[in-house]
Amino acid sequence: MKVLIADDQKLLRESFRTIIERNSEIKVVACASNGKEAYELCGKLRPDVVLMDISMPLCNGTEATKLIKSQYPNIKVLIVTASDDQIDVCQAIRNGADGYILKSVGTEELILSIKSTFLGLQIIHKDVFKPETFAGHSEEPKAPRNNQITVEGVDVKLTDRELDIIEMIVEGKDNKEISASLFIAEGTVKNIITTIISKLHLKDRTQLAVFAIKNSLI
């Protein structure tokens, strides 16, 4: 697994490299000191995963993420930052970031996050993910509902009821609140959520919320 590290602090770049390369499955192919450099290195080296800081000169992490994902959609971008600002989180995900973790994570969690991102899992640090923030900081007009989406080459159709539930999950509502809003049993809500997660090949409701926002399901 080839990893590129983008951080404007040399000490942190070298520390990340040392930690990561202790794992025999991962190789750090290069380090970048800003987003522009990271984007250019992606074109030359085609890493599997980019560890991207947010605050960097010339081109910040969210801007670089958008550039990389637009040109090289198969490259995974994992934001690794000190910022837990909800606007940063929301903008990074909307720009295509595959995950968002804080620099306060431990060594094992960092390695696990890199591997999970490489495998296509969306990793969002528990201390920064707030569904209501994703719903409330949209910078674009709300798009029409999208009842059909392609997942792994297969067209998946969602019902209006399933979209209603997805929207409430993004708003941060639990199963009890959803059941009260829709006048259906809590067990029915749970079963529908399980069906949605299975249809979209996701792991849990957190991944579902992120997927819904990134793919304009709501």
N, C-alpha and C positions, 0 to 999 in steps of 0.2 A: 504494500500500500504506500503510495507516494503522497507526502504531505508538504505543503508550502505554508510557512509561517509569516504572517504580515502583522508587524507591531513596530511602532516608532521608537520603542525603548530597547536598546541593544541588550541590556542585561536580561530583560524578559525573553527576548528572542532566543538568547543563548541558553537560558534556563529551560524554556520549553523544548528546545532541541535536545538537551541532555536528558530530560525526563522521557521524551517520546522515543528516542533511539535506544533506550534500555529495553524496549519491546522489539523483539526480533522480527515482528510482522510489519513494522512501520519504518519507513526511511524518510527523513527530512531531505528533500531535494534542493531546497533553497529557502532563503529568508528575504523578506522585503521590509522596507522602512516606511512605506506609504502605500495607499491604495493604487496609485498609478503604476508603481513598480510591480505590485502584486498582479495587476491585470496583464502587464507586459510579460511577466514570467509565466503566467498561465498559458500564453500563446506559445512560448518556447518549450516549456517542460511538461505541459498537460498533467498536472498533479491530480490525484484522485480527490483529495480533500484540501481545502484552504482554511487555515485557522486565521480568522480575521478580527483584528481589533476595530473598535468604532472610531475613536479619536486619533486621527493621523493627519499630518500635513499634506498639502497638494490635492489629495483626494481621500476623503474619509472612508470608513469601512462600509457604510451603507451605500454610498455612491459606487464604490468598487464592486460591491456585491452585484449591483444592478448591471454593471458593465460585463462582469464575468458571466453571469447567468444568461445574459442576452446573447453573448457570443459563444460561450461554451456551456450549454445547459447541463451537460453530463458531469461537470465538475461540481462537487459538493462544497458548499460554503458553511462553515461552522463559526458563528460569531463567538469570540472569547474576549470578554471585556469587563471592565470594572463598573460600567454603567448599568444601573437597573431602572433607568428612566423609561417610563412606559411608551413615550413617543419614539425613543430609539428602538425599543423592542418591536413596536408596531411597524415602523418604517423598514427595519431590517427584514422582517418576515414578508412584507409587501414587495420588497425589492428582490425576493427570491431566496433569502437565507434558508438553509436546510436545518438550522439549529441555532440556539442562543443560550450560552452558558456564561457564568461569571468567573472571573479570575480567582475567586476564593475557593473554587472546587479543589478537591484533593487529587493526588496523582492518579489513583485508580479510577476516579470518576472522569478525569480528563481523557484517559486512554479509552475507557468504555464509551465515552461520548464520541470520540473520533471514529471508533470501530462501528458504532451504531449509525452514525451519519453516513459512513461509507456504504453500509448495507441498505440505506434508504429510509431509515427511521428518523422521524422529526424529533429532535431533542430540544426541549425548552426547560430551562432551569426552573424548579418549583418556586423559587423566590421572586421570579420576574413575570411569570405567566399569569395574567389577570384577564379573563375573557371579556369583561366589560370594557376594558381599555381598547381591545382590538375592535370592538363594535363602535366605540365612541370617538375614535381618532381617525376616521376615514378622511383621506385628503381628496377623494374623488366622489362624484355623485354615486349614490347607491345603484348598482347595476340591477337589471331585471333578474328575476329568479331563473336559475339554470337547472331545469329538471333532468337534463341528461349530461353525463360526463364520461370521458374515456379513461378507464383505469387499466393500465398494463395491456393496452391494445384492445380492450373489450368495452363496448358501450354499456354503461350502467344507467338505468333510469330510476329516479327517485320520485316518490309520490309527494303530493302537497303536504300530507300529514308528516312525512319524514322530514321535509324541508322546514316545516313549522318547528319540529323538535330540534333540528340542527340549529336553527336560529336562536332558540331559547338556551341551548347549550353554550353558544357563543356569548350570549348575554350573561352567562354565569349561573343560570338557574339549575337547581338540583331536580331529581326525579319527582319529588313530592310537589314542588312548585309547578313543574311542567304538567303533572297529572291534574292539578287544580285548575290550571289555565285552560287545558283542553277538555276537561270533564271526562277523563278516562282513568282507569285504574293505574296505580303506581307500577304494578307488575306489568301492565301492558306497555307502559313507557319504557321500562327496562328491556322488554323483549324487542321493541321497535329499535331502540338504540343498538342492541346487540346485532340486529339484522343489518342496520346501516353500516356499522363498523365492519361487519363481514363482507358486505357488498363492495365496500371501498378498499378492502384489504388493509385496514388500519389496526392499530393495537389497542387504543383506548379513547375515551372521550376528549382528552387533551389533544391527541393527534387529530381527532375528528374536527375540533374547533379550528385548529391551525389550517387543516386541509380545506375547510369550508371557506375560510377567509382568502387563502391563496388562490382558490379556484372559483371565486365569485359565486358560491352556491347560495349566498344570502344577500 
